[in-house]
Amino acid sequence: GNVLAEGSDSAPVFFLPADGTNAWGQMTVSGPDGFLTLHHAELVAGQMRVFNDGTLTLEDCVLRNLYARQILEGNYGRQLTLRRTQLRNYAQSHIDFTPTLVEDCLFEEITSDAMDFAGAPAEIIVRRTTWRNGYGGNTDAIDLGNNRDVLIEDSLIHNFPDKGISIADNSH
């Protein structure tokens, strides 16, 4: 199935917890015919997930305030695309075996790895993106795991207690 949430700068689409405070669950896309696309949307205290050949696209979005689990998760997705999207006040994003494109994004106020690419191989492209303010002793901005097909260009990393970019021994 396909889900398209189309907001605008002046009228974004909101996904909020019913009680205003607690995490409410997730939006998940799965399967080769599954497409989840959000434009000008704000997701508060919820999770975005892409699995099993699904495609997730977030453009001009805000994901925030989720500490109990990954705010963004991918596992064997067909494609994960983030453009002009902000992730803030969260624990971790975790992407396995999912090609990922990140452009012109901001990641901030993170308590674990901001972007953890544990599963390989997957093409990872990051352009003009900023990571800032990680907390905790083992917090990386980007953990590439064993991925080899990686391009990171024109990006900034500031104030992380562990590594800006963590590269496994057999990555290139």
Disulfide bonds with the S-S distance in Angstrom:
none
